[in-house]
Amino acid sequence: MPQIFPMNWLLITILIMILLIMIMIMTFFMKSFKVNNLTNFKKINNLLFKW
């Protein structure tokens, strides 16, 4: 039983880190390319589906 909880916490922390990194990337794209919003959303969607 004790081994299950650390694994769950580790998975939760990894998911939170991935979400934070994705938010950082989204904000970076939005700030750096405000003109081409639609094309950037398409690029981000392609990257997400590939990954």
Secondary structure, 3 states (H helix, E strand, C coil): CCCHHHHHHHHHHHHHHHHHHHHHHHHHHHHHCCCCHHHHHHHHHHHHHHC
